């Protein structure tokens, strides 16, 4: 699976008081992930991380953000999930990725 940043516009920002520039990405928007009868609910174990769960359930660790976005009650500043927490694994991840691409590609025309 391609990086979720593939279709996101990049920016070249000038570093103050320098001739250098830095590459950045425009702000990314994430879709709301509706509940689905195909969702799985699991309790985390020690060492569980979003990327490892995405690899286990989706076969692609780069889709960690789908699980993270579906569980906004958990700290989003880390890939590590506390042990013993029930989390939702969206069963409709392909449609979530499609919605993500649609939302962020629309920004190209705004």
CNS distance restraints for C-alpha pairs under 8 A (distance, minus, plus):
assign (resid   1 and name CA) (resid  60 and name CA) 7.00 0.50 0.50
assign (resid   1 and name CA) (resid  62 and name CA) 7.50 0.50 0.50
assign (resid   2 and name CA) (resid   6 and name CA) 6.78 0.50 0.50
assign (resid   3 and name CA) (resid  62 and name CA) 6.95 0.50 0.50
assign (resid   4 and name CA) (resid   8 and name CA) 7.98 0.50 0.50
assign (resid   4 and name CA) (resid  62 and name CA) 7.98 0.50 0.50
assign (resid   4 and name CA) (resid 101 and name CA) 7.78 0.50 0.50
assign (resid   5 and name CA) (resid  25 and name CA) 7.93 0.50 0.50
assign (resid   7 and name CA) (resid 101 and name CA) 7.26 0.50 0.50
assign (resid   7 and name CA) (resid 104 and name CA) 7.32 0.50 0.50
assign (resid   7 and name CA) (resid 105 and name CA) 6.32 0.50 0.50
assign (resid   8 and name CA) (resid  25 and name CA) 6.62 0.50 0.50
assign (resid   8 and name CA) (resid  26 and name CA) 6.62 0.50 0.50
assign (resid   8 and name CA) (resid  28 and name CA) 7.43 0.50 0.50
assign (resid   8 and name CA) (resid 104 and name CA) 6.50 0.50 0.50
assign (resid   8 and name CA) (resid 105 and name CA) 6.94 0.50 0.50
assign (resid   9 and name CA) (resid  25 and name CA) 6.04 0.50 0.50
assign (resid   9 and name CA) (resid  26 and name CA) 5.79 0.50 0.50
assign (resid   9 and name CA) (resid 108 and name CA) 7.09 0.50 0.50
assign (resid  10 and name CA) (resid  23 and name CA) 6.71 0.50 0.50
assign (resid  10 and name CA) (resid  24 and name CA) 5.47 0.50 0.50
assign (resid  10 and name CA) (resid  25 and name CA) 4.40 0.50 0.50
assign (resid  10 and name CA) (resid  26 and name CA) 5.99 0.50 0.50
assign (resid  11 and name CA) (resid  22 and name CA) 8.00 0.50 0.50
assign (resid  11 and name CA) (resid  23 and name CA) 5.72 0.50 0.50
assign (resid  11 and name CA) (resid  24 and name CA) 5.04 0.50 0.50
assign (resid  11 and name CA) (resid  25 and name CA) 5.89 0.50 0.50
assign (resid  11 and name CA) (resid  26 and name CA) 6.88 0.50 0.50
assign (resid  12 and name CA) (resid  21 and name CA) 5.95 0.50 0.50
assign (resid  12 and name CA) (resid  22 and name CA) 5.53 0.50 0.50
assign (resid  12 and name CA) (resid  23 and name CA) 4.84 0.50 0.50
assign (resid  12 and name CA) (resid  24 and name CA) 6.36 0.50 0.50
assign (resid  13 and name CA) (resid  21 and name CA) 5.20 0.50 0.50
assign (resid  13 and name CA) (resid  22 and name CA) 5.23 0.50 0.50
assign (resid  13 and name CA) (resid  23 and name CA) 6.51 0.50 0.50
assign (resid  13 and name CA) (resid  24 and name CA) 7.28 0.50 0.50
assign (resid  14 and name CA) (resid  18 and name CA) 7.44 0.50 0.50
assign (resid  14 and name CA) (resid  19 and name CA) 7.15 0.50 0.50
assign (resid  14 and name CA) (resid  20 and name CA) 6.09 0.50 0.50
assign (resid  14 and name CA) (resid  21 and name CA) 4.31 0.50 0.50
assign (resid  14 and name CA) (resid  22 and name CA) 6.50 0.50 0.50
assign (resid  15 and name CA) (resid  19 and name CA) 6.97 0.50 0.50
assign (resid  15 and name CA) (resid  20 and name CA) 5.60 0.50 0.50
assign (resid  15 and name CA) (resid  21 and name CA) 5.39 0.50 0.50
assign (resid  15 and name CA) (resid  22 and name CA) 6.89 0.50 0.50
assign (resid  28 and name CA) (resid 104 and name CA) 6.56 0.50 0.50
assign (resid  29 and name CA) (resid 100 and name CA) 7.25 0.50 0.50
assign (resid  29 and name CA) (resid 103 and name CA) 6.84 0.50 0.50
assign (resid  29 and name CA) (resid 104 and name CA) 6.40 0.50 0.50
assign (resid  30 and name CA) (resid  69 and name CA) 7.56 0.50 0.50
assign (resid  30 and name CA) (resid 100 and name CA) 5.80 0.50 0.50
assign (resid  30 and name CA) (resid 103 and name CA) 7.67 0.50 0.50
assign (resid  31 and name CA) (resid  96 and name CA) 6.91 0.50 0.50
assign (resid  31 and name CA) (resid  99 and name CA) 6.29 0.50 0.50
assign (resid  31 and name CA) (resid 100 and name CA) 5.67 0.50 0.50
assign (resid  31 and name CA) (resid 103 and name CA) 7.40 0.50 0.50
assign (resid  32 and name CA) (resid  69 and name CA) 7.78 0.50 0.50
assign (resid  32 and name CA) (resid  70 and name CA) 7.83 0.50 0.50
assign (resid  33 and name CA) (resid  69 and name CA) 7.41 0.50 0.50
assign (resid  33 and name CA) (resid  70 and name CA) 5.97 0.50 0.50
assign (resid  33 and name CA) (resid  90 and name CA) 7.73 0.50 0.50
assign (resid  33 and name CA) (resid  96 and name CA) 6.67 0.50 0.50
assign (resid  35 and name CA) (resid  39 and name CA) 7.01 0.50 0.50
assign (resid  35 and name CA) (resid  90 and name CA) 7.60 0.50 0.50
assign (resid  36 and name CA) (resid  90 and name CA) 7.27 0.50 0.50
assign (resid  36 and name CA) (resid  91 and name CA) 6.98 0.50 0.50
assign (resid  36 and name CA) (resid  92 and name CA) 7.31 0.50 0.50
assign (resid  37 and name CA) (resid  91 and name CA) 7.92 0.50 0.50
assign (resid  38 and name CA) (resid  90 and name CA) 7.12 0.50 0.50
assign (resid  38 and name CA) (resid  91 and name CA) 4.70 0.50 0.50
assign (resid  38 and name CA) (resid  92 and name CA) 6.94 0.50 0.50
assign (resid  39 and name CA) (resid  88 and name CA) 6.56 0.50 0.50
assign (resid  39 and name CA) (resid  89 and name CA) 5.63 0.50 0.50
assign (resid  39 and name CA) (resid  90 and name CA) 4.57 0.50 0.50
assign (resid  39 and name CA) (resid  91 and name CA) 4.38 0.50 0.50
assign (resid  39 and name CA) (resid  92 and name CA) 7.36 0.50 0.50
assign (resid  40 and name CA) (resid  88 and name CA) 5.77 0.50 0.50
assign (resid  40 and name CA) (resid  89 and name CA) 5.00 0.50 0.50
assign (resid  40 and name CA) (resid  90 and name CA) 6.50 0.50 0.50
assign (resid  40 and name CA) (resid  91 and name CA) 6.69 0.50 0.50
assign (resid  41 and name CA) (resid  86 and name CA) 6.49 0.50 0.50
assign (resid  41 and name CA) (resid  87 and name CA) 5.61 0.50 0.50
assign (resid  41 and name CA) (resid  88 and name CA) 4.65 0.50 0.50
assign (resid  41 and name CA) (resid  89 and name CA) 6.09 0.50 0.50
assign (resid  42 and name CA) (resid  86 and name CA) 5.43 0.50 0.50
assign (resid  42 and name CA) (resid  87 and name CA) 5.58 0.50 0.50
assign (resid  42 and name CA) (resid  88 and name CA) 6.65 0.50 0.50
assign (resid  42 and name CA) (resid  89 and name CA) 7.56 0.50 0.50
assign (resid  43 and name CA) (resid  83 and name CA) 7.70 0.50 0.50
assign (resid  43 and name CA) (resid  84 and name CA) 5.44 0.50 0.50
assign (resid  43 and name CA) (resid  85 and name CA) 5.29 0.50 0.50
assign (resid  43 and name CA) (resid  86 and name CA) 4.27 0.50 0.50
assign (resid  43 and name CA) (resid  87 and name CA) 6.31 0.50 0.50
assign (resid  44 and name CA) (resid  48 and name CA) 6.11 0.50 0.50
assign (resid  44 and name CA) (resid  81 and name CA) 7.14 0.50 0.50
assign (resid  44 and name CA) (resid  82 and name CA) 7.04 0.50 0.50
assign (resid  44 and name CA) (resid  83 and name CA) 5.11 0.50 0.50
assign (resid  44 and name CA) (resid  84 and name CA) 4.98 0.50 0.50
assign (resid  44 and name CA) (resid  85 and name CA) 5.41 0.50 0.50
assign (resid  44 and name CA) (resid  86 and name CA) 6.37 0.50 0.50
assign (resid  44 and name CA) (resid  87 and name CA) 7.31 0.50 0.50
assign (resid  45 and name CA) (resid  82 and name CA) 7.81 0.50 0.50
assign (resid  45 and name CA) (resid  83 and name CA) 4.85 0.50 0.50
assign (resid  45 and name CA) (resid  84 and name CA) 6.03 0.50 0.50
assign (resid  46 and name CA) (resid  82 and name CA) 7.29 0.50 0.50
assign (resid  46 and name CA) (resid  83 and name CA) 5.04 0.50 0.50
assign (resid  46 and name CA) (resid  84 and name CA) 7.96 0.50 0.50
assign (resid  47 and name CA) (resid  80 and name CA) 6.96 0.50 0.50
assign (resid  47 and name CA) (resid  81 and name CA) 7.58 0.50 0.50
assign (resid  47 and name CA) (resid  83 and name CA) 7.55 0.50 0.50
assign (resid  48 and name CA) (resid  52 and name CA) 6.76 0.50 0.50
assign (resid  48 and name CA) (resid  53 and name CA) 6.98 0.50 0.50
assign (resid  48 and name CA) (resid  80 and name CA) 6.17 0.50 0.50
assign (resid  48 and name CA) (resid  81 and name CA) 5.86 0.50 0.50
assign (resid  48 and name CA) (resid  82 and name CA) 7.71 0.50 0.50
assign (resid  48 and name CA) (resid  83 and name CA) 7.43 0.50 0.50
assign (resid  49 and name CA) (resid  53 and name CA) 6.20 0.50 0.50
assign (resid  49 and name CA) (resid  79 and name CA) 5.15 0.50 0.50
assign (resid  49 and name CA) (resid  80 and name CA) 4.35 0.50 0.50
assign (resid  49 and name CA) (resid  81 and name CA) 5.52 0.50 0.50
assign (resid  50 and name CA) (resid  54 and name CA) 6.08 0.50 0.50
assign (resid  50 and name CA) (resid  61 and name CA) 7.93 0.50 0.50
assign (resid  50 and name CA) (resid  64 and name CA) 4.89 0.50 0.50
assign (resid  50 and name CA) (resid  65 and name CA) 7.39 0.50 0.50
assign (resid  50 and name CA) (resid  67 and name CA) 6.54 0.50 0.50
assign (resid  50 and name CA) (resid  68 and name CA) 6.60 0.50 0.50
assign (resid  50 and name CA) (resid  79 and name CA) 5.30 0.50 0.50
assign (resid  50 and name CA) (resid  80 and name CA) 6.62 0.50 0.50
assign (resid  50 and name CA) (resid  81 and name CA) 7.10 0.50 0.50
assign (resid  51 and name CA) (resid  55 and name CA) 6.20 0.50 0.50
assign (resid  51 and name CA) (resid  61 and name CA) 4.58 0.50 0.50
assign (resid  51 and name CA) (resid  62 and name CA) 6.58 0.50 0.50
assign (resid  51 and name CA) (resid  63 and name CA) 7.04 0.50 0.50
assign (resid  51 and name CA) (resid  64 and name CA) 4.53 0.50 0.50
assign (resid  51 and name CA) (resid  79 and name CA) 6.85 0.50 0.50
assign (resid  52 and name CA) (resid  56 and name CA) 6.15 0.50 0.50
assign (resid  52 and name CA) (resid  61 and name CA) 6.10 0.50 0.50
assign (resid  52 and name CA) (resid  64 and name CA) 7.73 0.50 0.50
assign (resid  53 and name CA) (resid  57 and name CA) 6.00 0.50 0.50
assign (resid  53 and name CA) (resid  58 and name CA) 7.95 0.50 0.50
assign (resid  53 and name CA) (resid  61 and name CA) 7.46 0.50 0.50
assign (resid  53 and name CA) (resid  64 and name CA) 7.28 0.50 0.50
assign (resid  54 and name CA) (resid  58 and name CA) 5.22 0.50 0.50
assign (resid  54 and name CA) (resid  59 and name CA) 6.57 0.50 0.50
assign (resid  54 and name CA) (resid  60 and name CA) 5.86 0.50 0.50
assign (resid  54 and name CA) (resid  61 and name CA) 4.93 0.50 0.50
assign (resid  54 and name CA) (resid  62 and name CA) 7.31 0.50 0.50
assign (resid  54 and name CA) (resid  63 and name CA) 5.71 0.50 0.50
assign (resid  54 and name CA) (resid  64 and name CA) 5.12 0.50 0.50
assign (resid  54 and name CA) (resid  67 and name CA) 7.16 0.50 0.50
assign (resid  55 and name CA) (resid  59 and name CA) 4.31 0.50 0.50
assign (resid  55 and name CA) (resid  60 and name CA) 4.46 0.50 0.50
assign (resid  55 and name CA) (resid  61 and name CA) 4.31 0.50 0.50
assign (resid  55 and name CA) (resid  62 and name CA) 7.86 0.50 0.50
assign (resid  55 and name CA) (resid  63 and name CA) 7.80 0.50 0.50
assign (resid  55 and name CA) (resid  64 and name CA) 7.99 0.50 0.50
assign (resid  56 and name CA) (resid  60 and name CA) 7.75 0.50 0.50
assign (resid  57 and name CA) (resid  89 and name CA) 7.94 0.50 0.50
assign (resid  58 and name CA) (resid  63 and name CA) 7.52 0.50 0.50
assign (resid  58 and name CA) (resid  93 and name CA) 7.98 0.50 0.50
assign (resid  63 and name CA) (resid  67 and name CA) 7.52 0.50 0.50
assign (resid  64 and name CA) (resid  68 and name CA) 6.33 0.50 0.50
assign (resid  65 and name CA) (resid  69 and name CA) 5.83 0.50 0.50
assign (resid  66 and name CA) (resid  70 and name CA) 6.26 0.50 0.50
assign (resid  66 and name CA) (resid  90 and name CA) 7.39 0.50 0.50
assign (resid  66 and name CA) (resid  93 and name CA) 6.80 0.50 0.50
assign (resid  66 and name CA) (resid  96 and name CA) 7.25 0.50 0.50
assign (resid  66 and name CA) (resid  97 and name CA) 7.81 0.50 0.50
assign (resid  67 and name CA) (resid  71 and name CA) 6.47 0.50 0.50
assign (resid  67 and name CA) (resid  88 and name CA) 6.96 0.50 0.50
assign (resid  67 and name CA) (resid  89 and name CA) 5.64 0.50 0.50
assign (resid  67 and name CA) (resid  90 and name CA) 6.67 0.50 0.50
assign (resid  68 and name CA) (resid  72 and name CA) 6.69 0.50 0.50
assign (resid  68 and name CA) (resid  74 and name CA) 7.79 0.50 0.50
assign (resid  68 and name CA) (resid  76 and name CA) 6.78 0.50 0.50
assign (resid  70 and name CA) (resid  88 and name CA) 6.46 0.50 0.50
assign (resid  70 and name CA) (resid  89 and name CA) 7.33 0.50 0.50
assign (resid  70 and name CA) (resid  90 and name CA) 6.98 0.50 0.50
assign (resid  71 and name CA) (resid  87 and name CA) 6.38 0.50 0.50
assign (resid  71 and name CA) (resid  88 and name CA) 6.51 0.50 0.50
assign (resid  72 and name CA) (resid  76 and name CA) 7.19 0.50 0.50
assign (resid  74 and name CA) (resid  81 and name CA) 7.47 0.50 0.50
assign (resid  75 and name CA) (resid  81 and name CA) 7.93 0.50 0.50
assign (resid  81 and name CA) (resid  85 and name CA) 7.73 0.50 0.50
assign (resid  92 and name CA) (resid  96 and name CA) 6.48 0.50 0.50
assign (resid  93 and name CA) (resid  97 and name CA) 6.15 0.50 0.50
assign (resid  94 and name CA) (resid  98 and name CA) 6.19 0.50 0.50
assign (resid  95 and name CA) (resid  99 and name CA) 6.05 0.50 0.50
assign (resid  96 and name CA) (resid 100 and name CA) 6.10 0.50 0.50
assign (resid  97 and name CA) (resid 101 and name CA) 6.21 0.50 0.50
assign (resid  98 and name CA) (resid 102 and name CA) 6.17 0.50 0.50
assign (resid  99 and name CA) (resid 103 and name CA) 6.07 0.50 0.50
assign (resid 100 and name CA) (resid 104 and name CA) 6.21 0.50 0.50
assign (resid 101 and name CA) (resid 105 and name CA) 5.79 0.50 0.50
assign (resid 102 and name CA) (resid 106 and name CA) 6.15 0.50 0.50
assign (resid 103 and name CA) (resid 107 and name CA) 7.08 0.50 0.50
assign (resid 104 and name CA) (resid 108 and name CA) 7.45 0.50 0.50
assign (resid 105 and name CA) (resid 109 and name CA) 7.75 0.50 0.50
assign (resid 106 and name CA) (resid 110 and name CA) 6.81 0.50 0.50
